[in-house]
Amino acid sequence: MSLDDRTLDSLTDRTVDLLQTMIRNECVNDGTRESGHETRNADVLEQVISGPGVDIERFEPVPGRASIVGRIAGSEPDAPSLCLMGHTDVVPVHADGWDRDPFGGELIDGEVWGRGAVDMLNLTSSMAVAFRELADDAARGAFRPKGDLIFFGVADEESGSEHGARWMADNHADAIRADYVLTENGGLHSGPSDAPFVGVNVAEKGVAWRKLTVRGTPGHGSMPFRKDNALIKAAGVVQRLADYRPAPRFTELWRTRVETLGLPDEMREALLDESAIDDLLDDLPSVPAAAHLHACTHTTFSPNLVDGGAMKTNIIPDHVVVNVDIRTLPGDGPDEVDAHLRAALGDLANHVEVEIIMNDPASTSRVDTPLWDALARAINIPFPTARLTPQLVVGFTDARIYREMGAVAYGAGLFSPGLDAGEFGSRFHGHNERIDVESLALTTRLWHDVCSDLLA
């Protein structure tokens, strides 16, 4: 079912408007139970998707943190179902680093600015608009899905899904269950312009967050000599984690990824050589590119939060907590994480208490599926020579939870060919987050075309 230009323009305008509203709702998730306020975006999304042919359920495990599920029922109960899943929360922001109001949702020179513009309110808003259009199509008989089409606007993705997808899977799995899932985040172009590759995330690294507690002996700050200062030991722990260089390991998707980058032969060969890749990444001029390629090929350790409790300038602390964001490659479980920490910390390992915060393994979905084929056909409508390429995403998404439930889950989207991958990647959780209107148009159309194709 093709869309004419007038309809495409209307859908794009609606997506832009919805994205601006969701940004302005300021659903900031700082990791605490009381944050997020995703009910604001759930209310807006319910207004957008409501109408004839749509059944809606709301779930609010914590006050103010609602998720919304919309459903267009298919005609055949046993036919495969498809879920469009987008999260509604965003990460905190340091406004001083922005050129524009991070919650202004301004449209400037063809780009929508604001926290969440790329992660992932752009996709969530486009999914909601496409879903409503498909409901309207179904109401007038132009769309007759065999399987159910589900829209899942979910809270709390940015802090591990405890009050969002994880809670839904544990308590209301049937409300969100689907055979196929589309979520964040693919759709960037790479390779030759006359036959580009368009990435689809079919796998993601594991997340193994750890809380490290370092203890010492409290005392008066005026007498530090020979004292057991927990902060000094914690500083050593942080430095050793920063200096740790685990060996690279290539997944089955790595060679495919390298081949799509269009690199010189010497660089390509080095990236495919476990004995040479680290030296190449050390010398790579582009820091964002080096960081991404390193994360694709290594288990990584990032100490990001330090808490000393009731610390004061003149008190030697008795304990310091360091939270570490560890992202694991496929095959790494709790035992491997423990071994990495021991290797990194050396003799300091015996002075550290380790507590698990999150421990979700890496996950992968296969690509020999009708959903993969439908994505390829939909992408070829605006880009006839484009080819899909499967990729590993180095962050975690709620796709991992659907994979645990047995679904095939892809991170998709479709962005403008001129969008630079390195620049785009730097906007995730960074300053000056923004997305161009062309990408919003392409992605809204993608969801509509894939759903129309797969469920017909």
RASULLIN-V871074 format. One record per residue. PHI is phi as a letter, one per 40 degrees, with the letter a starting at -180 (none if undefined). PSI is psi in degrees with one decimal (999 if undefined). OMEGA is omega in degrees with one decimal (* if undefined). Layout:
PHI,PSI,OMEGA ; PHI,PSI,OMEGA
This chain:
none,105.4,-174.8 ; c,155.2,178.5 ; b,134.0,176.7 ; c,168.3,-174.7 ; c,-37.6,-178.6 ; c,-43.3,178.6 ; c,-41.2,178.2 ; d,-43.1,178.9 ; c,-40.4,179.2 ; c,-44.6,178.8 ; c,-41.2,179.6 ; c,-44.8,178.7 ; d,-40.9,179.7 ; c,-37.5,177.9 ; c,-44.3,178.2 ; d,-46.8,-178.5 ; c,-43.4,-179.5 ; c,-42.3,178.3 ; d,-44.3,179.2 ; c,-43.0,180.0 ; c,-43.9,-178.2 ; c,-37.9,175.8 ; c,-45.9,-176.6 ; c,-19.4,178.0 ; c,-15.2,169.5 ; f,56.0,179.7 ; c,73.2,-172.6 ; c,123.0,-179.7 ; b,106.7,179.6 ; c,9.9,178.3 ; g,-11.5,177.7 ; c,156.9,-178.0 ; c,-32.8,-174.2 ; c,-9.0,-175.2 ; c,-170.6,176.5 ; g,-64.2,-179.2 ; f,38.7,-176.1 ; c,-12.9,176.1 ; d,-31.2,177.8 ; d,-48.3,179.5 ; c,-31.4,176.1 ; c,-39.8,178.6 ; c,-44.7,-179.3 ; c,-45.9,-178.9 ; c,-37.1,177.9 ; c,-40.4,177.3 ; c,-38.7,-176.6 ; c,-44.3,-172.5 ; c,-11.3,-178.4 ; c,149.1,177.6 ; i,-178.0,-179.2 ; d,136.0,174.6 ; g,2.3,-177.9 ; b,123.6,172.0 ; c,132.6,-174.6 ; b,135.8,172.7 ; b,145.5,176.3 ; b,144.0,-179.5 ; b,130.5,-174.8 ; b,81.9,-177.0 ; c,-26.7,178.1 ; b,136.6,-179.3 ; d,129.6,179.0 ; g,0.0,-174.5 ; b,62.1,-175.3 ; c,146.3,166.9 ; b,154.5,-176.1 ; b,138.8,178.6 ; b,119.5,174.0 ; b,147.1,-176.0 ; a,130.2,167.7 ; b,112.6,-173.3 ; c,136.3,175.5 ; c,166.2,-177.7 ; c,-16.2,-177.2 ; b,111.4,-175.2 ; d,-28.7,-177.0 ; c,-1.1,-179.6 ; c,149.3,179.5 ; d,141.8,-179.8 ; b,158.6,-178.4 ; b,134.5,177.2 ; b,130.7,168.2 ; c,112.5,-173.6 ; b,123.9,176.5 ; b,136.8,178.8 ; c,158.0,-171.0 ; b,-4.0,-179.6 ; c,161.1,177.6 ; b,163.6,179.8 ; c,161.8,177.6 ; c,166.5,-174.1 ; b,145.1,169.7 ; b,98.1,-170.9 ; c,-27.1,-178.0 ; c,-23.4,-178.6 ; c,-0.4,-175.5 ; c,149.0,174.1 ; c,-17.9,-179.7 ; b,167.1,176.3 ; c,118.0,-176.8 ; c,-14.6,177.1 ; b,23.8,178.2 ; c,-25.0,-178.5 ; f,35.5,-175.5 ; c,145.1,172.6 ; c,109.8,-174.1 ; b,119.2,177.3 ; f,44.3,175.1 ; g,15.2,178.4 ; b,140.2,173.9 ; c,123.6,-176.6 ; b,143.3,171.4 ; i,158.1,177.8 ; c,126.5,-176.9 ; g,-4.5,-177.1 ; c,-29.0,174.8 ; b,-17.6,-175.8 ; b,95.3,-22.1 ; b,35.5,-176.1 ; c,-24.7,174.3 ; d,-45.1,-179.4 ; c,-41.1,-179.9 ; c,-43.8,179.6 ; c,-42.1,179.9 ; c,-35.1,176.3 ; c,-45.0,-178.4 ; c,-42.1,179.9 ; c,-44.3,178.4 ; c,-40.9,179.1 ; c,-45.6,179.7 ; c,-39.4,178.2 ; c,-39.7,178.1 ; c,-34.6,175.0 ; c,-41.0,176.5 ; c,-40.7,176.8 ; d,-42.6,-179.4 ; c,-37.7,-178.5 ; c,-31.0,179.0 ; b,11.3,173.8 ; g,10.5,-179.7 ; c,-10.9,179.1 ; b,118.5,-177.3 ; b,81.6,-176.4 ; c,136.2,174.2 ; c,-43.9,177.4 ; b,164.8,179.8 ; c,143.4,168.8 ; b,125.6,-174.2 ; b,137.2,168.8 ; b,126.5,-177.3 ; b,102.2,174.5 ; c,105.0,-163.8 ; b,141.8,178.1 ; c,164.9,162.8 ; g,28.4,174.4 ; c,-34.8,-171.5 ; c,-12.0,-179.5 ; b,28.0,171.7 ; h,-2.4,169.9 ; g,11.3,-177.3 ; d,-37.1,-179.3 ; b,15.2,-177.6 ; b,-113.9,-174.2 ; c,-38.2,178.6 ; c,-43.9,178.6 ; c,-40.3,178.5 ; c,-43.2,-179.7 ; c,-34.3,-178.7 ; c,-27.2,-171.3 ; b,-27.3,-177.3 ; a,51.4,-174.3 ; d,-38.1,-176.9 ; c,-24.2,-179.6 ; c,-25.7,-176.2 ; b,-2.2,-173.9 ; c,136.5,178.8 ; a,154.8,176.1 ; c,-37.0,-178.8 ; b,145.5,-178.2 ; b,136.2,170.3 ; b,128.7,-179.4 ; a,-155.7,-178.3 ; c,149.5,5.2 ; a,108.4,175.5 ; b,-165.1,172.9 ; h,3.0,177.5 ; c,148.4,-180.0 ; c,145.8,173.1 ; a,169.9,179.1 ; g,-162.2,-175.3 ; c,142.5,-177.3 ; c,-25.5,-178.8 ; c,-14.1,176.0 ; a,68.6,-171.9 ; c,155.8,167.7 ; c,139.6,175.0 ; b,119.6,-174.2 ; c,141.4,171.5 ; b,126.8,-178.9 ; c,113.4,-178.7 ; b,-4.5,-178.4 ; a,156.9,175.4 ; a,151.5,178.4 ; c,160.2,175.6 ; c,162.1,176.9 ; b,123.6,-176.4 ; b,67.2,-179.1 ; c,138.3,-179.2 ; b,143.3,174.2 ; b,116.3,-179.0 ; b,122.9,178.4 ; b,125.7,178.8 ; b,127.2,-176.0 ; b,152.5,177.3 ; a,-159.9,-179.7 ; b,123.4,-178.5 ; c,155.4,179.2 ; a,-177.8,-178.7 ; c,134.3,-176.9 ; c,-12.6,179.1 ; c,-8.4,-177.9 ; b,71.0,-174.3 ; c,-13.1,-171.4 ; c,125.0,176.5 ; g,21.9,179.0 ; c,155.9,-179.7 ; c,82.5,-173.5 ; c,114.3,-177.5 ; c,-32.6,-179.1 ; c,-39.5,179.5 ; c,-43.1,177.2 ; c,-39.1,179.2 ; c,-35.5,176.5 ; c,-38.7,176.1 ; c,-38.3,178.0 ; c,-46.5,-179.7 ; c,-43.5,-178.3 ; c,-39.8,179.7 ; c,-36.2,175.6 ; c,-39.3,179.3 ; c,-34.2,-177.2 ; c,-13.1,-173.1 ; c,133.6,-178.6 ; b,83.5,176.4 ; c,154.3,-179.0 ; c,145.5,176.4 ; c,154.1,175.3 ; a,130.4,-174.3 ; c,131.4,173.0 ; c,172.0,-179.3 ; c,-20.3,179.5 ; c,-11.0,-172.6 ; c,-47.1,-179.3 ; d,-42.9,177.7 ; d,-42.9,-179.5 ; c,-46.3,-178.5 ; c,-39.9,-177.4 ; c,-21.1,-179.1 ; c,-4.9,-173.0 ; c,-12.4,178.9 ; g,43.6,-175.5 ; c,159.4,172.3 ; d,152.7,-174.8 ; d,-43.6,-176.4 ; c,-41.8,179.2 ; c,-42.0,178.8 ; c,-43.5,180.0 ; c,-38.3,179.4 ; c,-38.6,179.4 ; c,-21.7,-180.0 ; c,9.3,-178.7 ; b,112.3,-176.6 ; c,-20.4,178.7 ; c,-9.4,-175.9 ; b,-18.6,-170.3 ; c,-37.7,-176.3 ; c,-40.7,178.0 ; c,-39.0,178.2 ; c,-45.5,-178.0 ; c,-33.1,177.2 ; c,-32.8,-174.4 ; b,-2.0,-176.5 ; c,126.7,-176.6 ; c,-35.9,-177.1 ; c,111.1,179.4 ; c,-44.7,177.9 ; d,-41.4,179.6 ; c,-42.8,179.6 ; c,-42.5,-179.7 ; c,-41.1,-179.3 ; c,-46.8,-178.2 ; c,-35.5,175.8 ; c,-44.8,-178.7 ; c,-30.1,179.0 ; c,-19.5,-169.8 ; b,5.5,-178.4 ; a,148.3,161.3 ; c,131.1,-170.7 ; b,154.7,-177.3 ; b,120.1,-178.2 ; b,102.2,175.5 ; c,114.8,-167.8 ; b,-9.1,-175.8 ; a,130.9,177.7 ; b,133.4,179.9 ; b,123.2,178.6 ; b,15.1,-179.9 ; g,-134.8,-178.4 ; c,69.0,-178.0 ; c,149.8,178.7 ; a,151.8,-173.2 ; d,-35.0,-175.3 ; b,18.9,177.8 ; b,124.3,171.6 ; c,122.1,-173.0 ; c,145.8,178.0 ; c,-13.3,175.0 ; a,152.5,174.6 ; b,135.2,178.8 ; b,133.0,176.2 ; b,119.4,175.2 ; c,129.8,-174.5 ; b,127.2,176.3 ; c,106.3,-179.8 ; b,128.4,177.8 ; b,123.2,-170.3 ; b,148.7,173.3 ; c,160.1,176.1 ; d,134.4,-179.6 ; h,-17.1,178.3 ; c,121.7,176.4 ; b,-165.3,-178.4 ; d,-38.8,-179.7 ; c,-41.4,179.6 ; c,-37.4,177.3 ; c,-44.0,177.9 ; c,-41.5,179.5 ; c,-40.6,176.5 ; c,-45.5,-178.4 ; c,-41.1,178.0 ; c,-42.0,179.9 ; c,-38.5,-178.4 ; c,-41.8,-172.0 ; c,-21.2,178.4 ; f,-129.4,-176.8 ; c,-14.0,176.2 ; c,-13.1,-176.8 ; d,-34.4,-179.2 ; c,-9.3,179.5 ; b,8.9,-174.2 ; b,129.8,171.6 ; c,129.6,-175.0 ; b,127.0,177.7 ; b,136.5,-179.8 ; c,128.1,172.3 ; c,-51.1,174.4 ; b,149.3,-178.1 ; a,62.6,179.6 ; b,126.7,-177.2 ; c,165.3,173.3 ; d,152.3,-178.2 ; b,154.6,-176.7 ; a,143.7,170.7 ; b,142.8,-179.8 ; c,163.7,-175.3 ; b,-3.6,178.6 ; c,65.9,-173.8 ; b,158.4,173.9 ; c,-30.7,178.6 ; c,-42.0,177.1 ; d,-44.7,-179.4 ; c,-39.4,179.0 ; c,-38.4,176.0 ; c,-43.6,-179.7 ; c,-43.4,179.8 ; c,-39.3,-178.7 ; c,-38.8,179.4 ; c,-31.2,179.6 ; c,-10.3,176.4 ; c,-53.1,175.9 ; c,-23.1,-176.4 ; b,83.1,-170.9 ; d,-26.6,-177.1 ; c,2.5,-177.3 ; c,149.8,178.9 ; b,137.4,176.5 ; c,145.2,174.1 ; b,130.5,-178.6 ; c,141.1,-176.6 ; b,159.4,172.7 ; c,128.4,175.6 ; c,137.2,-172.5 ; c,-15.7,172.6 ; c,-179.5,174.5 ; b,152.5,176.9 ; b,173.5,176.6 ; c,-5.0,175.0 ; d,-32.6,-177.8 ; c,-34.0,-178.3 ; c,-39.8,175.6 ; c,-37.4,177.7 ; c,-37.2,175.5 ; c,-29.8,179.8 ; c,-0.8,176.4 ; g,5.7,-178.5 ; c,156.8,166.7 ; c,120.5,-174.7 ; b,129.4,178.1 ; b,145.8,168.1 ; c,116.0,-172.5 ; b,-163.7,-172.5 ; h,176.1,176.6 ; a,113.1,-174.8 ; b,164.4,-178.1 ; c,143.8,-176.9 ; d,-27.5,-177.6 ; c,-2.4,-178.4 ; c,116.9,-178.4 ; c,129.7,-175.2 ; c,-41.6,-179.9 ; c,-44.1,178.5 ; c,-42.3,179.2 ; c,-45.0,-179.6 ; c,-33.0,-178.8 ; c,-16.3,-178.9 ; c,-18.4,177.6 ; c,117.4,179.7 ; g,18.0,-178.2 ; b,-173.1,177.8 ; c,158.4,171.5 ; f,44.2,177.7 ; c,132.5,-178.3 ; a,160.5,-179.7 ; a,142.5,-177.7 ; c,151.9,-176.2 ; c,-34.4,178.0 ; d,-42.2,178.9 ; c,-37.9,176.6 ; c,-40.2,178.6 ; c,-46.6,-178.6 ; c,-40.2,-177.2 ; c,-40.2,177.4 ; d,-43.1,178.0 ; c,-38.4,-179.3 ; d,-50.4,-179.1 ; d,-43.9,-178.6 ; c,-45.2,-176.9 ; c,-39.8,179.9 ; c,-46.4,179.9 ; c,-43.7,179.5 ; c,-38.5,-177.6 ; c,-53.3,-171.9 ; c,-38.3,-172.1 ; c,-3.6,-177.8 ; c,999,*
